[in-house]
């Protein structure tokens, strides 16, 4: 992870920027989205490896859950 931390931080910034833009669009539909903190909507990067054969410790993608 330390080798690719710069790439991770850049990708995370892009995802959060996209989420912020999406949230601004959602506010025009539902004003309740105004109080959404996009930084709290991103899923963790760590995987649960207890019950899987593939023991990769990190997820290869980002995910957001945006709800009012």
mmCIF file of the N, C-alpha and C atoms, coordinates in Angstrom:
data_MODEL
# 
_entry.id   MODEL 
# 
loop_
_atom_site.group_PDB 
_atom_site.id 
_atom_site.type_symbol 
_atom_site.label_atom_id 
_atom_site.label_alt_id 
_atom_site.label_comp_id 
_atom_site.label_asym_id 
_atom_site.label_entity_id 
_atom_site.label_seq_id 
_atom_site.pdbx_PDB_ins_code 
_atom_site.Cartn_x 
_atom_site.Cartn_y 
_atom_site.Cartn_z 
_atom_site.occupancy 
_atom_site.B_iso_or_equiv 
_atom_site.pdbx_formal_charge 
_atom_site.auth_seq_id 
_atom_site.auth_comp_id 
_atom_site.auth_asym_id 
_atom_site.auth_atom_id 
_atom_site.pdbx_PDB_model_num 
ATOM 1   N N  . UNK A 1 1  ? 0.834   -1.200  0.000  1.00 0.00 ? 1  UNK A N  1 
ATOM 2   C CA . UNK A 1 1  ? 0.000   0.000   0.000  1.00 0.00 ? 1  UNK A CA 1 
ATOM 3   C C  . UNK A 1 1  ? 0.874   1.256   0.000  1.00 0.00 ? 1  UNK A C  1 
ATOM 4   N N  . UNK A 1 2  ? 1.951   1.237   0.751  1.00 0.00 ? 2  UNK A N  1 
ATOM 5   C CA . UNK A 1 2  ? 2.800   2.422   0.841  1.00 0.00 ? 2  UNK A CA 1 
ATOM 6   C C  . UNK A 1 2  ? 3.418   2.789   -0.505 1.00 0.00 ? 2  UNK A C  1 
ATOM 7   N N  . UNK A 1 3  ? 3.694   1.791   -1.334 1.00 0.00 ? 3  UNK A N  1 
ATOM 8   C CA . UNK A 1 3  ? 4.281   2.054   -2.645 1.00 0.00 ? 3  UNK A CA 1 
ATOM 9   C C  . UNK A 1 3  ? 3.328   2.831   -3.545 1.00 0.00 ? 3  UNK A C  1 
ATOM 10  N N  . UNK A 1 4  ? 2.032   2.608   -3.403 1.00 0.00 ? 4  UNK A N  1 
ATOM 11  C CA . UNK A 1 4  ? 1.029   3.200   -4.287 1.00 0.00 ? 4  UNK A CA 1 
ATOM 12  C C  . UNK A 1 4  ? 0.152   4.244   -3.589 1.00 0.00 ? 4  UNK A C  1 
ATOM 13  N N  . UNK A 1 5  ? 0.602   4.731   -2.449 1.00 0.00 ? 5  UNK A N  1 
ATOM 14  C CA . UNK A 1 5  ? -0.218  5.662   -1.662 1.00 0.00 ? 5  UNK A CA 1 
ATOM 15  C C  . UNK A 1 5  ? -0.576  6.932   -2.448 1.00 0.00 ? 5  UNK A C  1 
ATOM 16  N N  . UNK A 1 6  ? 0.362   7.472   -3.225 1.00 0.00 ? 6  UNK A N  1 
ATOM 17  C CA . UNK A 1 6  ? 0.072   8.676   -4.012 1.00 0.00 ? 6  UNK A CA 1 
ATOM 18  C C  . UNK A 1 6  ? -1.036  8.417   -5.032 1.00 0.00 ? 6  UNK A C  1 
ATOM 19  N N  . UNK A 1 7  ? -0.962  7.279   -5.711 1.00 0.00 ? 7  UNK A N  1 
ATOM 20  C CA . UNK A 1 7  ? -1.994  6.905   -6.676 1.00 0.00 ? 7  UNK A CA 1 
ATOM 21  C C  . UNK A 1 7  ? -3.335  6.737   -5.969 1.00 0.00 ? 7  UNK A C  1 
ATOM 22  N N  . UNK A 1 8  ? -3.329  6.105   -4.804 1.00 0.00 ? 8  UNK A N  1 
ATOM 23  C CA . UNK A 1 8  ? -4.558  5.897   -4.026 1.00 0.00 ? 8  UNK A CA 1 
ATOM 24  C C  . UNK A 1 8  ? -5.171  7.241   -3.626 1.00 0.00 ? 8  UNK A C  1 
ATOM 25  N N  . UNK A 1 9  ? -4.348  8.160   -3.126 1.00 0.00 ? 9  UNK A N  1 
ATOM 26  C CA . UNK A 1 9  ? -4.864  9.462   -2.683 1.00 0.00 ? 9  UNK A CA 1 
ATOM 27  C C  . UNK A 1 9  ? -5.453  10.249  -3.857 1.00 0.00 ? 9  UNK A C  1 
ATOM 28  N N  . UNK A 1 10 ? -4.810  10.169  -5.022 1.00 0.00 ? 10 UNK A N  1 
ATOM 29  C CA . UNK A 1 10 ? -5.316  10.858  -6.203 1.00 0.00 ? 10 UNK A CA 1 
ATOM 30  C C  . UNK A 1 10 ? -6.651  10.258  -6.664 1.00 0.00 ? 10 UNK A C  1 
ATOM 31  N N  . UNK A 1 11 ? -6.730  8.939   -6.682 1.00 0.00 ? 11 UNK A N  1 
ATOM 32  C CA . UNK A 1 11 ? -7.969  8.277   -7.084 1.00 0.00 ? 11 UNK A CA 1 
ATOM 33  C C  . UNK A 1 11 ? -9.089  8.569   -6.086 1.00 0.00 ? 11 UNK A C  1 
ATOM 34  N N  . UNK A 1 12 ? -8.771  8.571   -4.805 1.00 0.00 ? 12 UNK A N  1 
ATOM 35  C CA . UNK A 1 12 ? -9.773  8.859   -3.780 1.00 0.00 ? 12 UNK A CA 1 
ATOM 36  C C  . UNK A 1 12 ? -10.286 10.292  -3.933 1.00 0.00 ? 12 UNK A C  1 
ATOM 37  N N  . UNK A 1 13 ? -9.398  11.217  -4.233 1.00 0.00 ? 13 UNK A N  1 
ATOM 38  C CA . UNK A 1 13 ? -9.805  12.603  -4.451 1.00 0.00 ? 13 UNK A CA 1 
ATOM 39  C C  . UNK A 1 13 ? -10.773 12.708  -5.628 1.00 0.00 ? 13 UNK A C  1 
ATOM 40  N N  . UNK A 1 14 ? -10.480 11.990  -6.709 1.00 0.00 ? 14 UNK A N  1 
ATOM 41  C CA . UNK A 1 14 ? -11.358 12.008  -7.883 1.00 0.00 ? 14 UNK A CA 1 
ATOM 42  C C  . UNK A 1 14 ? -12.742 11.440  -7.558 1.00 0.00 ? 14 UNK A C  1 
ATOM 43  N N  . UNK A 1 15 ? -12.780 10.358  -6.782 1.00 0.00 ? 15 UNK A N  1 
ATOM 44  C CA . UNK A 1 15 ? -14.062 9.754   -6.399 1.00 0.00 ? 15 UNK A CA 1 
ATOM 45  C C  . UNK A 1 15 ? -14.858 10.714  -5.522 1.00 0.00 ? 15 UNK A C  1 
ATOM 46  N N  . UNK A 1 16 ? -14.184 11.350  -4.559 1.00 0.00 ? 16 UNK A N  1 
ATOM 47  C CA . UNK A 1 16 ? -14.879 12.287  -3.684 1.00 0.00 ? 16 UNK A CA 1 
ATOM 48  C C  . UNK A 1 16 ? -15.356 13.521  -4.462 1.00 0.00 ? 16 UNK A C  1 
ATOM 49  N N  . UNK A 1 17 ? -14.575 13.945  -5.432 1.00 0.00 ? 17 UNK A N  1 
ATOM 50  C CA . UNK A 1 17 ? -14.981 15.068  -6.272 1.00 0.00 ? 17 UNK A CA 1 
ATOM 51  C C  . UNK A 1 17 ? -16.226 14.702  -7.089 1.00 0.00 ? 17 UNK A C  1 
ATOM 52  N N  . UNK A 1 18 ? -16.218 13.497  -7.660 1.00 0.00 ? 18 UNK A N  1 
ATOM 53  C CA . UNK A 1 18 ? -17.395 13.024  -8.394 1.00 0.00 ? 18 UNK A CA 1 
ATOM 54  C C  . UNK A 1 18 ? -18.609 12.941  -7.466 1.00 0.00 ? 18 UNK A C  1 
ATOM 55  N N  . UNK A 1 19 ? -18.415 12.412  -6.266 1.00 0.00 ? 19 UNK A N  1 
ATOM 56  C CA . UNK A 1 19 ? -19.509 12.304  -5.301 1.00 0.00 ? 19 UNK A CA 1 
ATOM 57  C C  . UNK A 1 19 ? -20.060 13.658  -4.915 1.00 0.00 ? 19 UNK A C  1 
ATOM 58  N N  . UNK A 1 20 ? -19.177 14.648  -4.782 1.00 0.00 ? 20 UNK A N  1 
ATOM 59  C CA . UNK A 1 20 ? -19.623 16.001  -4.445 1.00 0.00 ? 20 UNK A CA 1 
ATOM 60  C C  . UNK A 1 20 ? -20.450 16.593  -5.583 1.00 0.00 ? 20 UNK A C  1 
ATOM 61  N N  . UNK A 1 21 ? -20.015 16.377  -6.811 1.00 0.00 ? 21 UNK A N  1 
ATOM 62  C CA . UNK A 1 21 ? -20.765 16.858  -7.977 1.00 0.00 ? 21 UNK A CA 1 
ATOM 63  C C  . UNK A 1 21 ? -22.129 16.179  -8.058 1.00 0.00 ? 21 UNK A C  1 
ATOM 64  N N  . UNK A 1 22 ? -22.145 14.879  -7.833 1.00 0.00 ? 22 UNK A N  1 
ATOM 65  C CA . UNK A 1 22 ? -23.397 14.126  -7.857 1.00 0.00 ? 22 UNK A CA 1 
ATOM 66  C C  . UNK A 1 22 ? -24.339 14.607  -6.756 1.00 0.00 ? 22 UNK A C  1 
ATOM 67  N N  . UNK A 1 23 ? -23.802 14.861  -5.585 1.00 0.00 ? 23 UNK A N  1 
ATOM 68  C CA . UNK A 1 23 ? -24.618 15.343  -4.472 1.00 0.00 ? 23 UNK A CA 1 
ATOM 69  C C  . UNK A 1 23 ? -25.234 16.699  -4.803 1.00 0.00 ? 23 UNK A C  1 
ATOM 70  N N  . UNK A 1 24 ? -24.463 17.568  -5.461 1.00 0.00 ? 24 UNK A N  1 
ATOM 71  C CA . UNK A 1 24 ? -25.001 18.878  -5.853 1.00 0.00 ? 24 UNK A CA 1 
ATOM 72  C C  . UNK A 1 24 ? -26.177 18.723  -6.817 1.00 0.00 ? 24 UNK A C  1 
ATOM 73  N N  . UNK A 1 25 ? -26.077 17.763  -7.715 1.00 0.00 ? 25 UNK A N  1 
ATOM 74  C CA . UNK A 1 25 ? -27.185 17.499  -8.635 1.00 0.00 ? 25 UNK A CA 1 
ATOM 75  C C  . UNK A 1 25 ? -28.399 16.935  -7.887 1.00 0.00 ? 25 UNK A C  1 
ATOM 76  N N  . UNK A 1 26 ? -28.143 16.077  -6.898 1.00 0.00 ? 26 UNK A N  1 
ATOM 77  C CA . UNK A 1 26 ? -29.239 15.482  -6.132 1.00 0.00 ? 26 UNK A CA 1 
ATOM 78  C C  . UNK A 1 26 ? -29.962 16.508  -5.270 1.00 0.00 ? 26 UNK A C  1 
ATOM 79  N N  . UNK A 1 27 ? -29.247 17.547  -4.848 1.00 0.00 ? 27 UNK A N  1 
ATOM 80  C CA . UNK A 1 27 ? -29.870 18.599  -4.039 1.00 0.00 ? 27 UNK A CA 1 
ATOM 81  C C  . UNK A 1 27 ? -30.991 19.280  -4.813 1.00 0.00 ? 27 UNK A C  1 
ATOM 82  N N  . UNK A 1 28 ? -30.839 19.403  -6.128 1.00 0.00 ? 28 UNK A N  1 
ATOM 83  C CA . UNK A 1 28 ? -31.895 20.032  -6.927 1.00 0.00 ? 28 UNK A CA 1 
ATOM 84  C C  . UNK A 1 28 ? -33.157 19.164  -6.977 1.00 0.00 ? 28 UNK A C  1 
ATOM 85  N N  . UNK A 1 29 ? -32.990 17.868  -6.753 1.00 0.00 ? 29 UNK A N  1 
ATOM 86  C CA . UNK A 1 29 ? -34.139 16.955  -6.741 1.00 0.00 ? 29 UNK A CA 1 
ATOM 87  C C  . UNK A 1 29 ? -34.730 16.842  -5.341 1.00 0.00 ? 29 UNK A C  1 
ATOM 88  N N  . UNK A 1 30 ? -33.832 16.701  -4.344 1.00 0.00 ? 30 UNK A N  1 
ATOM 89  C CA . UNK A 1 30 ? -34.269 16.523  -2.966 1.00 0.00 ? 30 UNK A CA 1 
ATOM 90  C C  . UNK A 1 30 ? -33.373 17.367  -2.061 1.00 0.00 ? 30 UNK A C  1 
ATOM 91  N N  . UNK A 1 31 ? -33.886 18.417  -1.438 1.00 0.00 ? 31 UNK A N  1 
ATOM 92  C CA . UNK A 1 31 ? -33.065 19.306  -0.603 1.00 0.00 ? 31 UNK A CA 1 
ATOM 93  C C  . UNK A 1 31 ? -32.430 18.618  0.607  1.00 0.00 ? 31 UNK A C  1 
ATOM 94  N N  . UNK A 1 32 ? -32.897 17.446  0.988  1.00 0.00 ? 32 UNK A N  1 
ATOM 95  C CA . UNK A 1 32 ? -32.317 16.737  2.132  1.00 0.00 ? 32 UNK A CA 1 
ATOM 96  C C  . UNK A 1 32 ? -30.864 16.328  1.886  1.00 0.00 ? 32 UNK A C  1 
ATOM 97  N N  . UNK A 1 33 ? -30.455 16.252  0.638  1.00 0.00 ? 33 UNK A N  1 
ATOM 98  C CA . UNK A 1 33 ? -29.077 15.874  0.320  1.00 0.00 ? 33 UNK A CA 1 
ATOM 99  C C  . UNK A 1 33 ? -28.075 16.969  0.670  1.00 0.00 ? 33 UNK A C  1 
ATOM 100 N N  . UNK A 1 34 ? -28.576 18.143  1.028  1.00 0.00 ? 34 UNK A N  1 
ATOM 101 C CA . UNK A 1 34 ? -27.695 19.253  1.384  1.00 0.00 ? 34 UNK A CA 1 
ATOM 102 C C  . UNK A 1 34 ? -26.831 18.917  2.601  1.00 0.00 ? 34 UNK A C  1 
ATOM 103 N N  . UNK A 1 35 ? -27.312 18.063  3.472  1.00 0.00 ? 35 UNK A N  1 
ATOM 104 C CA . UNK A 1 35 ? -26.614 17.766  4.719  1.00 0.00 ? 35 UNK A CA 1 
ATOM 105 C C  . UNK A 1 35 ? -25.729 16.521  4.628  1.00 0.00 ? 35 UNK A C  1 
ATOM 106 N N  . UNK A 1 36 ? -25.558 15.977  3.441  1.00 0.00 ? 36 UNK A N  1 
ATOM 107 C CA . UNK A 1 36 ? -24.729 14.781  3.253  1.00 0.00 ? 36 UNK A CA 1 
ATOM 108 C C  . UNK A 1 36 ? -23.262 15.192  3.232  1.00 0.00 ? 36 UNK A C  1 
ATOM 109 N N  . UNK A 1 37 ? -22.450 14.545  4.077  1.00 0.00 ? 37 UNK A N  1 
ATOM 110 C CA . UNK A 1 37 ? -20.995 14.727  4.062  1.00 0.00 ? 37 UNK A CA 1 
ATOM 111 C C  . UNK A 1 37 ? -20.408 13.606  3.215  1.00 0.00 ? 37 UNK A C  1 
ATOM 112 N N  . UNK A 1 38 ? -19.953 13.936  2.022  1.00 0.00 ? 38 UNK A N  1 
ATOM 113 C CA . UNK A 1 38 ? -19.513 12.922  1.064  1.00 0.00 ? 38 UNK A CA 1 
ATOM 114 C C  . UNK A 1 38 ? -18.318 12.130  1.588  1.00 0.00 ? 38 UNK A C  1 
ATOM 115 N N  . UNK A 1 39 ? -17.515 12.722  2.454  1.00 0.00 ? 39 UNK A N  1 
ATOM 116 C CA . UNK A 1 39 ? -16.363 11.998  3.018  1.00 0.00 ? 39 UNK A CA 1 
ATOM 117 C C  . UNK A 1 39 ? -16.799 10.819  3.883  1.00 0.00 ? 39 UNK A C  1 
ATOM 118 N N  . UNK A 1 40 ? -18.010 10.881  4.416  1.00 0.00 ? 40 UNK A N  1 
ATOM 119 C CA . UNK A 1 40 ? -18.524 9.782   5.230  1.00 0.00 ? 40 UNK A CA 1 
ATOM 120 C C  . UNK A 1 40 ? -19.288 8.748   4.412  1.00 0.00 ? 40 UNK A C  1 
ATOM 121 N N  . UNK A 1 41 ? -19.414 8.981   3.105  1.00 0.00 ? 41 UNK A N  1 
ATOM 122 C CA . UNK A 1 41 ? -20.175 8.084   2.232  1.00 0.00 ? 41 UNK A CA 1 
ATOM 123 C C  . UNK A 1 41 ? -19.302 7.055   1.524  1.00 0.00 ? 41 UNK A C  1 
ATOM 124 N N  . UNK A 1 42 ? -17.988 7.167   1.642  1.00 0.00 ? 42 UNK A N  1 
ATOM 125 C CA . UNK A 1 42 ? -17.092 6.269   0.929  1.00 0.00 ? 42 UNK A CA 1 
ATOM 126 C C  . UNK A 1 42 ? -16.885 4.994   1.756  1.00 0.00 ? 42 UNK A C  1 
ATOM 127 N N  . UNK A 1 43 ? -16.865 3.859   1.059  1.00 0.00 ? 43 UNK A N  1 
ATOM 128 C CA . UNK A 1 43 ? -16.653 2.584   1.741  1.00 0.00 ? 43 UNK A CA 1 
ATOM 129 C C  . UNK A 1 43 ? -15.179 2.415   2.089  1.00 0.00 ? 43 UNK A C  1 
ATOM 130 N N  . UNK A 1 44 ? -14.905 1.570   3.062  1.00 0.00 ? 44 UNK A N  1 
ATOM 131 C CA . UNK A 1 44 ? -13.531 1.289   3.471  1.00 0.00 ? 44 UNK A CA 1 
ATOM 132 C C  . UNK A 1 44 ? -12.780 0.533   2.383  1.00 0.00 ? 44 UNK A C  1 
ATOM 133 N N  . UNK A 1 45 ? -11.466 0.661   2.380  1.00 0.00 ? 45 UNK A N  1 
ATOM 134 C CA . UNK A 1 45 ? -10.641 -0.001  1.377  1.00 0.00 ? 45 UNK A CA 1 
ATOM 135 C C  . UNK A 1 45 ? -10.300 -1.438  1.798  1.00 0.00 ? 45 UNK A C  1 
ATOM 136 N N  . UNK A 1 46 ? -10.372 -1.737  3.089  1.00 0.00 ? 46 UNK A N  1 
ATOM 137 C CA . UNK A 1 46 ? -10.018 -3.066  3.584  1.00 0.00 ? 46 UNK A CA 1 
ATOM 138 C C  . UNK A 1 46 ? -11.081 -4.089  3.245  1.00 0.00 ? 46 UNK A C  1 
ATOM 139 N N  . UNK A 1 47 ? -10.652 -5.301  2.927  1.00 0.00 ? 47 UNK A N  1 
ATOM 140 C CA . UNK A 1 47 ? -11.574 -6.403  2.628  1.00 0.00 ? 47 UNK A CA 1 
ATOM 141 C C  . UNK A 1 47 ? -11.678 -7.325  3.834  1.00 0.00 ? 47 UNK A C  1 
ATOM 142 N N  . UNK A 1 48 ? -12.795 -8.006  3.941  1.00 0.00 ? 48 UNK A N  1 
ATOM 143 C CA . UNK A 1 48 ? -12.961 -9.064  4.931  1.00 0.00 ? 48 UNK A CA 1 
ATOM 144 C C  . UNK A 1 48 ? -12.470 -10.360 4.280  1.00 0.00 ? 48 UNK A C  1 
ATOM 145 N N  . UNK A 1 49 ? -11.316 -10.844 4.711  1.00 0.00 ? 49 UNK A N  1 
ATOM 146 C CA . UNK A 1 49 ? -10.691 -11.998 4.048  1.00 0.00 ? 49 UNK A CA 1 
ATOM 147 C C  . UNK A 1 49 ? -10.899 -13.301 4.815  1.00 0.00 ? 49 UNK A C  1 
ATOM 148 N N  . UNK A 1 50 ? -11.755 -13.294 5.808  1.00 0.00 ? 50 UNK A N  1 
ATOM 149 C CA . UNK A 1 50 ? -11.926 -14.495 6.632  1.00 0.00 ? 50 UNK A CA 1 
ATOM 150 C C  . UNK A 1 50 ? -12.516 -15.668 5.872  1.00 0.00 ? 50 UNK A C  1 
ATOM 151 N N  . UNK A 1 51 ? -13.483 -15.425 5.009  1.00 0.00 ? 51 UNK A N  1 
ATOM 152 C CA . UNK A 1 51 ? -14.217 -16.522 4.382  1.00 0.00 ? 51 UNK A CA 1 
ATOM 153 C C  . UNK A 1 51 ? -14.008 -16.584 2.866  1.00 0.00 ? 51 UNK A C  1 
ATOM 154 N N  . UNK A 1 52 ? -12.865 -16.153 2.393  1.00 0.00 ? 52 UNK A N  1 
ATOM 155 C CA . UNK A 1 52 ? -12.602 -16.159 0.963  1.00 0.00 ? 52 UNK A CA 1 
ATOM 156 C C  . UNK A 1 52 ? -11.282 -16.853 0.667  1.00 0.00 ? 52 UNK A C  1 
ATOM 157 N N  . UNK A 1 53 ? -11.183 -17.418 -0.504 1.00 0.00 ? 53 UNK A N  1 
ATOM 158 C CA . UNK A 1 53 ? -9.935  -18.063 -0.902 1.00 0.00 ? 53 UNK A CA 1 
ATOM 159 C C  . UNK A 1 53 ? -8.900  -17.047 -1.342 1.00 0.00 ? 53 UNK A C  1 
ATOM 160 N N  . UNK A 1 54 ? -9.355  -15.950 -1.914 1.00 0.00 ? 54 UNK A N  1 
ATOM 161 C CA . UNK A 1 54 ? -8.460  -14.896 -2.373 1.00 0.00 ? 54 UNK A CA 1 
ATOM 162 C C  . UNK A 1 54 ? -8.169  -13.975 -1.191 1.00 0.00 ? 54 UNK A C  1 
ATOM 163 N N  . UNK A 1 55 ? -6.941  -13.941 -0.745 1.00 0.00 ? 55 UNK A N  1 
ATOM 164 C CA . UNK A 1 55 ? -6.576  -13.206 0.474  1.00 0.00 ? 55 UNK A CA 1 
ATOM 165 C C  . UNK A 1 55 ? -5.974  -11.835 0.186  1.00 0.00 ? 55 UNK A C  1 
ATOM 166 N N  . UNK A 1 56 ? -6.493  -11.146 -0.837 1.00 0.00 ? 56 UNK A N  1 
ATOM 167 C CA . UNK A 1 56 ? -6.037  -9.791  -1.134 1.00 0.00 ? 56 UNK A CA 1 
ATOM 168 C C  . UNK A 1 56 ? -6.571  -8.870  -0.032 1.00 0.00 ? 56 UNK A C  1 
ATOM 169 N N  . UNK A 1 57 ? -5.703  -8.113  0.654  1.00 0.00 ? 57 UNK A N  1 
ATOM 170 C CA . UNK A 1 57 ? -6.173  -7.323  1.802  1.00 0.00 ? 57 UNK A CA 1 
ATOM 171 C C  . UNK A 1 57 ? -6.956  -6.060  1.450  1.00 0.00 ? 57 UNK A C  1 
ATOM 172 N N  . UNK A 1 58 ? -6.839  -5.574  0.201  1.00 0.00 ? 58 UNK A N  1 
ATOM 173 C CA . UNK A 1 58 ? -7.507  -4.332  -0.167 1.00 0.00 ? 58 UNK A CA 1 
ATOM 174 C C  . UNK A 1 58 ? -8.456  -4.536  -1.339 1.00 0.00 ? 58 UNK A C  1 
ATOM 175 N N  . UNK A 1 59 ? -9.516  -3.727  -1.368 1.00 0.00 ? 59 UNK A N  1 
ATOM 176 C CA . UNK A 1 59 ? -10.462 -3.760  -2.489 1.00 0.00 ? 59 UNK A CA 1 
ATOM 177 C C  . UNK A 1 59 ? -9.826  -3.058  -3.694 1.00 0.00 ? 59 UNK A C  1 
ATOM 178 N N  . UNK A 1 60 ? -10.093 -3.535  -4.898 1.00 0.00 ? 60 UNK A N  1 
ATOM 179 C CA . UNK A 1 60 ? -9.513  -2.905  -6.089 1.00 0.00 ? 60 UNK A CA 1 
ATOM 180 C C  . UNK A 1 60 ? -10.370 -1.777  -6.659 1.00 0.00 ? 60 UNK A C  1 
ATOM 181 N N  . UNK A 1 61 ? -11.356 -1.280  -5.907 1.00 0.00 ? 61 UNK A N  1 
ATOM 182 C CA . UNK A 1 61 ? -12.263 -0.260  -6.422 1.00 0.00 ? 61 UNK A CA 1 
ATOM 183 C C  . UNK A 1 61 ? -12.771 0.607   -5.267 1.00 0.00 ? 61 UNK A C  1 
ATOM 184 N N  . UNK A 1 62 ? -13.385 1.712   -5.627 1.00 0.00 ? 62 UNK A N  1 
ATOM 185 C CA . UNK A 1 62 ? -14.033 2.583   -4.659 1.00 0.00 ? 62 UNK A CA 1 
ATOM 186 C C  . UNK A 1 62 ? -15.541 2.429   -4.776 1.00 0.00 ? 62 UNK A C  1 
ATOM 187 N N  . UNK A 1 63 ? -16.239 2.714   -3.698 1.00 0.00 ? 63 UNK A N  1 
ATOM 188 C CA . UNK A 1 63 ? -17.701 2.665   -3.719 1.00 0.00 ? 63 UNK A CA 1 
ATOM 189 C C  . UNK A 1 63 ? -18.227 3.770   -2.797 1.00 0.00 ? 63 UNK A C  1 
ATOM 190 N N  . UNK A 1 64 ? -19.328 4.369   -3.195 1.00 0.00 ? 64 UNK A N  1 
ATOM 191 C CA . UNK A 1 64 ? -19.998 5.392   -2.398 1.00 0.00 ? 64 UNK A CA 1 
ATOM 192 C C  . UNK A 1 64 ? -21.434 4.961   -2.128 1.00 0.00 ? 64 UNK A C  1 
ATOM 193 N N  . UNK A 1 65 ? -21.939 5.362   -0.977 1.00 0.00 ? 65 UNK A N  1 
ATOM 194 C CA . UNK A 1 65 ? -23.352 5.164   -0.653 1.00 0.00 ? 65 UNK A CA 1 
ATOM 195 C C  . UNK A 1 65 ? -23.877 6.530   -0.235 1.00 0.00 ? 65 UNK A C  1 
ATOM 196 N N  . UNK A 1 66 ? -24.701 7.115   -1.082 1.00 0.00 ? 66 UNK A N  1 
ATOM 197 C CA . UNK A 1 66 ? -25.212 8.461   -0.822 1.00 0.00 ? 66 UNK A CA 1 
ATOM 198 C C  . UNK A 1 66 ? -26.697 8.369   -0.514 1.00 0.00 ? 66 UNK A C  1 
ATOM 199 N N  . UNK A 1 67 ? -27.046 8.802   0.694  1.00 0.00 ? 67 UNK A N  1 
ATOM 200 C CA . UNK A 1 67 ? -28.450 8.788   1.120  1.00 0.00 ? 67 UNK A CA 1 
ATOM 201 C C  . UNK A 1 67 ? -28.721 10.036  1.954  1.00 0.00 ? 67 UNK A C  1 
ATOM 202 N N  . UNK A 1 68 ? -29.924 10.604  1.860  1.00 0.00 ? 68 UNK A N  1 
ATOM 203 C CA . UNK A 1 68 ? -30.211 11.810  2.649  1.00 0.00 ? 68 UNK A CA 1 
ATOM 204 C C  . UNK A 1 68 ? -30.322 11.505  4.132  1.00 0.00 ? 68 UNK A C  1 
# 
